[in-house]
């Protein structure tokens, strides 16, 4: 189960909704598509199910991307 559609369908099932690995993978797929809000929500669900340093690090990376400002380009 690797496609975005398959994972979205899987995590809507009772068993899939409690699958931490699937939520983490889903966050990664959203991140690849630059769907930042969806990725953050998937990582949050992953961390809600259990401790995940990888999901925490991915969340922080997205926050850095969204908060990035190049002061040389912005007047």
LINPE-V395335 format. One line per field, one symbol per residue. ss: DSSP state (2 for helix, 1 for strand, 0 for the rest). psi: psi as a letter, one per 20 degrees, with the letter a starting at -180 (. if undefined). burial: b if it has 24 or more other C-alpha atoms within 12 Angstrom, else e. Layout:
# LINPE-V395335
ss = ???
psi = ???
burial = ???
This chain:
# LINPE-V395335
ss = 000222222220000222022222222222220002222222222222200022222222222222200000000
psi = niqgggggggiiqgghijoggghgggggggghjkmggggggghggghhhrpohghghgghgghgghjppohhhp.
burial = eeebeebbebbeeeeeeebbbbbbbbbbbbbeeeebebbbbbbbbbbeeeeeeebbebbeebeeeeeeeeeeeee
